[in-house]
């Protein structure tokens, strides 16, 4: 079982920045991808950004140029640097890790951290 601990959410004014962190622990094995999803009230969950084991990244169009995803392999931690935040970025952000542990694939989710962008 893989546990994910998220941190870094909060309240920020429009134009501000936040940095989210997600640390994985437990039966991690080989991580294939790490990413961040978000869900705003009344909306479906959407992929914000993901980074795969080779280092390639993928971003939602709405955050390109403002958000940067990175990963510390030694710490099994993924980060999401969010700059130029907008009110429409307000959502619960959840960390996702996909991997393989002794031949068994898994997908783990964090509990989520609230990000609120408001003046």
Secondary structure, DSSP 8 states (H G I E B T S, - for coil): -EEEEEE--EEE-TT--EEEEEEEEES--EEEEEEEEEE-TTS--EEEEEEETTS-EEE-GGGTTTEEEEEEGGGTEEEEEE-S--GGG-EEEEEEEEEEETTEEEEEE---EEEEE--
